Amino acid sequence: MVVSLRRYATRLSSASLSSVGEYILRFLRTMLLSRLLSPHDLGAAVALMAILASCEMITDIGLDKFVMVSGTEARAQVVAVARQMAVGRAVLLSLAIALLAPLIARAFGAGEERSAVAWLGLVPLIASFRNWRVVQVQLNYRYGPEAIANLGGRLAGLAVLLPTYMVVKDARLILINLAIEAAVSVLLSYVLVPRERVLSIDPAVRREAMRFGLPLMANGIGLLALKQLDQIIVSNLFGLSGLAEYSLSLNLAIIPTSVMQQVGGKIALPFVARAGSAPEGSAQAALIVMLGTMVAAALLAIPVGLTLDRLVPIAYGPHYQVSTGFAALAMLAAFIRFCRGGPNLILLQHGRTARLTVGNLITVVGLIIGFLLALRFRNRESVVAGLVIGDLLSFLLFTHLIRKHLSIPAMWRHGAVIGTAVAFAAAVLWLDGGAGWLPRGFALVIANLVIGLDAVFIYRGVIRRYLRPQAENVAERGASERGTVLETSAEILPAGHRI
């Protein structure tokens, strides 16, 4: 059992290299841009990144997930199909962005940036030529190639930022940065993992990819509402300067949880897949993923939320400020959004992409509520409150949709304890009003103590019960293999030399 835990800890550390490294480099880029550009130009740069992310989400067909879950059979065909579909999608996306640039720019409150928007389509077009083998090999827990490719691209983009600023001193700076990142990452993906040549593509594999991915295009609308629609609301109600402050502050709370969610997903997807199709084993693995996601979400969201109003001016400059109310709501949003990653993985593993889409689309309800609250109270806290409502509705729906794949009562028992601890910390922060560190420290200690105790019960009642038969199976296989070796050796070695 100890060996199993050590093995998963090793995999977690290697899986985290790419996501954590990318977050650090992205954070450094944002800090640099916040000091190079004015709040208005920084808001325009944020709008450009939001436009690109929105367009990619709407047209996302889950190729990375398809390559992962389909990588055990006809792997060369899967990679070839993924590359073909990625390039075709990127060509259409680039043309659409170029033609609709004025409308897209106005929708995001950045009408004067329409020329920069028109060039945004080059970024996904460049990125579409990646070698998808760097994704496929992760099924065998090989995370190094993708990590090096992604981090190499980020480093190249960061390295050219200051020289480029000597020539371009506005939002176009981010456009050049993104193009350099994509180009270097694609180049490294071919250097690090050899591409297996395919003479012709199997139409059956392409059809399977379409069946897997097309429902996810509708899911992209839900993800757009979840991750970008709030920025559209803020930019139109509070301007590009308000968007800069809102985006920097909220991302400082949410992006760390998103990074850890990506890391957990790289471990959890193969973990659930390898649990097999037996209902009991699959349900136990899914429950471990759900509870592990909740514990990790709480342990990360609480300290970040409690310090958010102090971290923002330190990281981005004194002219960027947020209230404790904003920080408390951001803590809740980060926690619930992280928790939603568990059901997403479970539904993906079982191929329930249509249910995944429904669960994400309901977040639109929260954004509508946030928009109405922002119109009434004219503050950005209202938009974050809408995010929390939408995420909570989505999570509740997800728990209903995955009820056949794990023990819901066990999940809710532990989830209620963990959620209460996070709500307690958020309430203390909200009521504190920025008075001092003592109430926050008290909230941090109490919340972490409750979560830690519950994690002990999770380990004893769920994880250890799952790992014990796994260890026994490994031991039995090892004994069987050793017995076979001994019998074979006895047959082939001469008398007097038997083992």
N, C-alpha and C positions, 0 to 999 in steps of 0.2 A: 504493500500500500504506500509505504514511504517512497519507494522507487517510482510509483505512478505519479505521486504528487510532485516529486522532483522533476520528472519528465515533463509534466505540464507546465511547471514553473519555467523550465528552460525554453519550452516552446513559446510561452508568453513573452519572455524577455526578448527572444529573437523576432517575434511577430511585432513587438512594439517599436522596433528600431526605425522602421520607415515612417509610421504615423507620428511618433513622438518627435523624430527628427524633422519631419515636414512641418509640424506645428511650431517648433522652435524657430525654424527658418522663416516661416510665414509671419510669426510674431515679430521677429527682428525686422522683416520688411515693412510691416505695418508701423512699428515704432519709427523707423527711418522716414517713411512717407509722412507720418504725422508731424515731423519736424521740418521736412523739406517743403511740403505743400501747405497752402493756406487751408483753413477749414472748408471753404467752398470747393477748392480744387480736390481736396481729399474726399469730400462728399461725392464729387463727380467720379473720382476713381472707384469709390465704393459702389456707385451706381453702375459703372461699367462691369465690375466683377459680378454684381447681382444680375445684370442682364445676361451675361455669359452663363452663369450658373442656372438661371431660369430656362434659357433656351436648351441647355443640355439636359436638364431634368425632364422637360416636356417631351423630348425625343429619346429619352433613355429607354433602352430595351434590355437592360440587365445583362449585357454580354459578359461582364466579368464574373457574374454569378453563374451564368450558363457554362462558361469555360471551367469553372470550379466543380460544379456538380456533374458535368458530363466528361470530365477529364480522364476517366478510367478506361474508356473504350473509344477506339478510333480517335486518339488524341490529336493526331496531325490534322485530321478532317475538321475537328472542332476548332482548332486554332485557325485554319484556313477560312472556315465559314465566319468566324468572329471578325477576322481582318476584313473580309469582303463586305460584310454588313456594316462594320464600323466606318469604312471609307465611303460607302454609299450614303449612309446616314449623314456623315460630315459634309459631303458635297451638297446635299439638299439643304442642310442647316445653314451652311455658309451663304448659299444663294438667297435663302429666306431672310437672313439677317441683313444682307446687303440691300435687298429690295425694300424691306420694311423698316429700315433704320430710323427714318424720321418719326414714324408712329411709335416704335419701341422706345426711342429716347424720350418722347413726350410722356409716355405712360409711366416712366420712372422718374419724372420730374427733372430730366436733364436734356431738354430740347436743344440746347446749344452744343451738345456733344454728339450730334447725329453723324458727323463725319467719322469720329472715332468709333462709334457703334458699328458703322458699316464695315470697318476693318476687323471687328471682333471675330468674325467667322473664320479668319485664318487660323486662330488658335485651335479650335477643335479639328480643323482639317489637318493641321500638322500632327496633332496628337493621335489621330485615327490610324496612322501608319505604324503604331507600336507593334512590337513582337509580343503576341498574347501568350507565348510560352512562359514569360515571367510571372504571369498570373496562374497558369495551369500547374506549374511546379509547386505551388503553395499547397496543393492537395497532399503532398508528401512533406509538408512543414518546411519547405525550402523558401525562406522569406528574404534571403540575402539579395538575389538578383533584382527584385522589384525595389527593395530598399535602396540599393546603390543607384539604380536608374532614377528613381524619384528624387533622392537627395542630391544626386549630381545635377539634375535639372534645376532644383531650387537654389543650389549654390551658384550655378552659372547665372541665373536670373538676378540673384542678390549681388553678385560681383559686378554686373554691368549697370547696376542702378545708379550709383554715383556718377560714373562717366557719362551715362545717358542724360542725367540731370543737367550737365553742363550745356546740353543742346536743347533738351525738352524740359520745360519747367511747369508743366501742367498735367492734367489727367492722362494724357497720352503716354506718360511714363509707365503706367501700369500695363498698357497694351503691349509695349515693347518687352517689358519684363515677362509677361505671360507667354509671348511667342518664343522667347529664348528658352524659357523653362521647358516648353513642350518639345522643341527641336532637340535639345540636349538629352532629354529623357528618352525620346524615341531612338536616338542614335545608340545610347547605352544599352537599351533593351536588346538590340541585335548583337552587341559586342559580348554581353554577359551570358546569354543563353542561345545556343544554336537553333536556328529555325529549321523545322523538318519540312522538306519540299513535298508538295502535293501536285500531282499531274492534273487532276480534275476533281472538282468538288462534288461530293455525294449530295444529290437533292434531298435525300431523306434527312440528313443532318441539318441542312438548311431549314427544312420544314419544322424540324424539332426546335431549332433555335427561334423560329418565328412564333411557334406555339408558346414557347416559354416567355418570349420577350414582349410580344404585342400587348398583352394585358398590362404590362408595366408602363406603357406609354400613358395610359390613363392614370396609373399610379404616380407618374411624374407630375400630373396636375395637383395631386394631393401634396406631393413633396414641395411643389412650387408654393402652394399656400402655406405650408409649414415653415419653409426656410426663407422665402423671398417676398411674399405678399405683404408682410409687415413692413419691409423696407420701402415698398411702393407707397404704402399708406403714409409712413413717416416723411418720405421725400416730398410728397404732394401737400401734406399738411404743415410741415415744419421747415421745408427747404433743404438744400443740400448740406448746409452747415449743421442743421439739426440731424440729418441722416448720418453725418460723420460721427457725431457724438453718440447717437443711439447705437449705431453699428459697432463702434469700437467698444463701448461698454458692454453690450449684450454678448458680443462674440468673446470677450474676455472671460465671461462666465460659461458660455455654452460650448465653445470650441474645445476646451480641454476634455469635456465629457464626450464630445463627438470623436475626438482622437482615441480615447480609451474604448469607445464603442467600436471603432474600426479595428482596434487591436483585438478586442474580445471576439469580434466577428470572425477574424482570421483563425482563431483557435476553436470557436464554438461550432462553426459550420462543419469542419472535418470531424469534430468530436461527436456531433449528433449523427452525422452520416455514418460514422464507423460504429455507432451503437447498434446498427442493424435494424431489421424490420420487425423484430419481435416486439409486441406491444409493450411488455413490461420494461424491457431494457430501454426502448426508445422513449417511453414516458418518463423514466427516471432521468435519462440524459437531458431531456427537454426541461424538466423541473430544475435540474442543477443549473442549466443555462439561465433560466428565468431568475432564480434566487441569486445567483452570482452576479447577474446584471444589476439587480436592485441594490445589493450591498455595495458594489463598486460605484454605482451612481450616487448613493448617499455619501459615501466616504469622500468622494471628489467634489460634489456640489456644495456641501456644507462649508468647508473652509474657504472655497473660492467665493461663495456668496457672502460670507461674513466679512470678508476683506475687500469686496469689490469696490465700494465707494472710496476706499483709500488707495487701491491699486491703480485705478483709472488715471488720476492726475500724475502719479509717479511714472507710469508707463508712457503716457501720451502727451503730457504737458499740463500745466495748471489751468489752462483754458478749457479743459474737458472735465466736467463734473457730473456726478449722478447722486441722487438721493438714496437714503437707506431703504425707502419704499421700493424704488427701482431695483436695488440690490436684492431685497427679499423676494420679489417676484421673479427676478432672474434666477435665483437659487432654485425656486420651485420649477421653473421652466426647464432648467438644465437637468434636474433630477428626473422629471417625468419623461423628458425627451430621451434621456439615456435609457430609462426603463422600457420604452417602446421598442428598443433594439432587440430585446429578447423575443417577443412575438414575431417580429419581422424575420428573424433567422429561422424560427420554427416553421413558419408558413412557407418560406423559400425552400427549405429542405424537403417539405412535403409537396412542393410544386403548386401551392395554393396562391398563385399570383393574383388571381381575381379577388380573393378575400383580402390580400395585402392591399390592393388598390382601394377597396371599400373602406378599410381601416384608416388609410391615410387621407382619403377624400373628406372625411368628417371633420378634419381640422379646419376646413373652410368656415364652419359654423363659428368657431372661436374667433377667427380673424374678423368676421362680420361684426361680432359682438365688440371686439376691440376697436374696430373702426367707429362704431356708433358711440362707444364710450369716449374715444378721442375727440369726436366732434362735440360731445357734450362738455367734457372737462378740459379740453385743449392741453393735454399733457401726454408725454410718452409712456408714462406708467400704465395708462389705459391700454395701449397697444400690447404691452407685455402681459397685462392681465388677460387679454384676449388670447395670447399665445398659450398661457397656462390652461385656460378653459378648453381650447381646442385640443391640446395635447392630452388632457385628462379624459375628454370624451373619446379620443382615439384609443387610448390605452384601455379604457373600459370595454370598448367594442372589440379590441384585439383579444382580451381575455375571454370574451364569449366565443370568438371565432376559433380559438385554439383549445377549447374545453375538451375535445376528444383526444388531444395529444399529450396531456399531462394531468396531474392531480390539481385541480383548481382550488379545493379547500386548503390543501397544504400551502399552495402559493399565496393565498389570501391571508392565512394566519401570519406568515412571516412578513408579507408585504405590508400588512396593517401596522406591525411594529416598526418597520423601517420607515414607512411613510409618516408615521406620527413623530418620529425623531426629527425628520427633515422639517415638518411643519412647525415643530417646537422651535427649532433654530431660526426659521424664517420669521416667526412671530416675535421672538426676542429681538431680532435685528430691526424689525419694523417699529416696535415700541421703543427701542433704544434711542432712536432719533439722532444717532451720531454722538452720544454723550461720552462714551469711552470704551475701553477694551475689556473692562471687567465683566459686564453682562455678556459680551460676545464670547469671552473665554469660558464662562460658565456654560453657555449654550453649547459650545463646541465639545466640552468635556462630557456633559450629560448625554448629548446626542450620540457621540462616538461610543460611550459606554454601553448604551442601549443597543446600538447596532452591533458592537463587538460581541455582546452576550448572545444576541440572536444568531450571529454568524457561527458561534460555537454550537448552538443547537442545530443549525443547518448542517454543519459538518458531521456531527454525531448521528443525526437522524436521517440524512439524505445522502451526503457524499460518501461517507464511510460504508453505508449499506450498498452503494453502487460499486465502489472500488473493490470491495472484498471479493465478489465473484469474478471480477476482472482479473485480480491477482491470482486467484485460484486457477482460472483458465490458463493463464500464462504459465503457472507452475506445472500444470498437468501437461501442457504442450511441451514444455522443456524436458520433463521426465520421460515423456513418450519418445522425444527425439534422442535423448541420451540412451534409452533402452534399445532403440533401433541401431544406434552407433555401436553399442556394445555387442549386440547380436551379430552385426555385420563383421565387426573386428574379430570375433571368435571364429567366424567362418573362414576368414581369409588369412589369419596369422597362423604360423606353424605351432605345433605343440611346444609348450615351454615358454612361449612368447605371448600368451594371452593376457589381455588387459584385466 
